[in-house]
Amino acid sequence: MSNMDSKLGLIQQSFNSRYFEWVWEPLDELSDNFTIANPSISGHPIVFASRNFLKMLGYSQEEVIFQNENIFQGPKTNGRAVMETREANREERGIQMNLVNYRKDGMPFWMLFHMSLVFGKEDWRVIHFVAVQVPITRRKRGNGGVSLSEEASS
Ligand SMILES: Cc1cc2nc3c(=O)[nH]c(=O)nc-3n(C[C@H](O)[C@H](O)[C@H](O)COP(=O)(O)O)c2cc1C
């Protein structure tokens, strides 16, 4: 079995053993930006990325699935905020904050990052982390939208 096949097997398992099999298709049709990570797989990888999330970031499914979420971070990402997300992961609690992320083409943008936990109904252990990423357009009074690069240099 190829490496990718075994990864896909793990991903399928991570859904099928916990949710009904039909969950994948409806998830794929939702129009929001969101990702799902599985903490029971080593490295805490993303096992699902919504279409709009991929479109917003400019990545393909293959480039994101099974990757660590910090591929979206860069020099303008606040290190303290990243530390807070890491702690929230470790302590298994939800978190919401503004965060700078980067598109694949290197363009930074602000987003509201909201992460919640999904608990298994048999044992109430955390089975998935769901993150929603909402892009923010910052506005200065009377000056329309201000891009991150303009803001960073002002
Ligand atoms: C489901 C999920 C989705 C995440 N999505 C993002 C994201 O879109 N952008 C981001 O900067 N961090 C995201 N994170 C937070 C990163 O996981 C976190 O910053 C990273 O794990 C830091 O820890 P590490 O550097 O030790 O891996 C996400 C976390 C989870 C659990």
The ligand as an SDF file (V2000), in Angstrom:
LIG
                    3D

 31 33  0  0  0  0  0  0  0  0999 V2000
   -8.5000   21.9590   13.5060 C   0  0  0  0  0  0  0  0  0  0  0  0
   -7.4260   22.9720   13.6460 C   0  0  0  0  0  0  0  0  0  0  0  0
   -7.2950   23.9290   12.6620 C   0  0  0  0  0  0  0  0  0  0  0  0
   -6.3180   24.9020   12.7340 C   0  0  0  0  0  0  0  0  0  0  0  0
   -6.2460   25.8150   11.7540 N   0  0  0  0  0  0  0  0  0  0  0  0
   -5.3070   26.7550   11.8110 C   0  0  0  0  0  0  0  0  0  0  0  0
   -5.2320   27.7360   10.7880 C   0  0  0  0  0  0  0  0  0  0  0  0
   -6.0210   27.7790    9.8370 O   0  0  0  0  0  0  0  0  0  0  0  0
   -4.2730   28.6640   10.8920 N   0  0  0  0  0  0  0  0  0  0  0  0
   -3.3970   28.6980   11.9460 C   0  0  0  0  0  0  0  0  0  0  0  0
   -2.5320   29.5670   11.9650 O   0  0  0  0  0  0  0  0  0  0  0  0
   -3.4480   27.8000   12.9410 N   0  0  0  0  0  0  0  0  0  0  0  0
   -4.3850   26.8310   12.8940 C   0  0  0  0  0  0  0  0  0  0  0  0
   -4.4550   25.9240   13.9120 N   0  0  0  0  0  0  0  0  0  0  0  0
   -3.6010   26.0980   15.0790 C   0  0  0  0  0  0  0  0  0  0  0  0
   -2.3000   25.3690   14.9150 C   0  0  0  0  0  0  0  0  0  0  0  0
   -2.5560   24.0210   15.0850 O   0  0  0  0  0  0  0  0  0  0  0  0
   -1.3520   25.7500   16.0170 C   0  0  0  0  0  0  0  0  0  0  0  0
   -0.9280   27.0540   15.8620 O   0  0  0  0  0  0  0  0  0  0  0  0
   -0.1730   24.8860   15.9430 C   0  0  0  0  0  0  0  0  0  0  0  0
   -0.6210   23.6160   16.2730 O   0  0  0  0  0  0  0  0  0  0  0  0
    0.8800   25.3590   16.8990 C   0  0  0  0  0  0  0  0  0  0  0  0
    1.4440   24.2800   17.4530 O   0  0  0  0  0  0  0  0  0  0  0  0
    2.7800   23.6210   16.8340 P   0  0  0  0  0  0  0  0  0  0  0  0
    3.5850   24.7610   16.2640 O   0  0  0  0  0  0  0  0  0  0  0  0
    3.3670   23.0030   18.0610 O   0  0  0  0  0  0  0  0  0  0  0  0
    2.3270   22.6500   15.8400 O   0  0  0  0  0  0  0  0  0  0  0  0
   -5.4260   24.9260   13.8490 C   0  0  0  0  0  0  0  0  0  0  0  0
   -5.5570   23.9630   14.8390 C   0  0  0  0  0  0  0  0  0  0  0  0
   -6.5370   22.9990   14.7520 C   0  0  0  0  0  0  0  0  0  0  0  0
   -6.6380   21.9810   15.8360 C   0  0  0  0  0  0  0  0  0  0  0  0
  1  2  1  0
  2  3  1  0
  2 30  2  0
  3  4  2  0
  4  5  1  0
  4 28  1  0
  5  6  2  0
  6  7  1  0
  6 13  1  0
  7  8  2  0
  7  9  1  0
  9 10  1  0
 10 11  2  0
 10 12  1  0
 12 13  2  0
 13 14  1  0
 14 15  1  0
 14 28  1  0
 15 16  1  0
 16 17  1  0
 16 18  1  0
 18 19  1  0
 18 20  1  0
 20 21  1  0
 20 22  1  0
 22 23  1  0
 23 24  1  0
 24 25  2  0
 24 26  1  0
 24 27  1  0
 28 29  2  0
 29 30  1  0
 30 31  1  0
M  END
$$$$
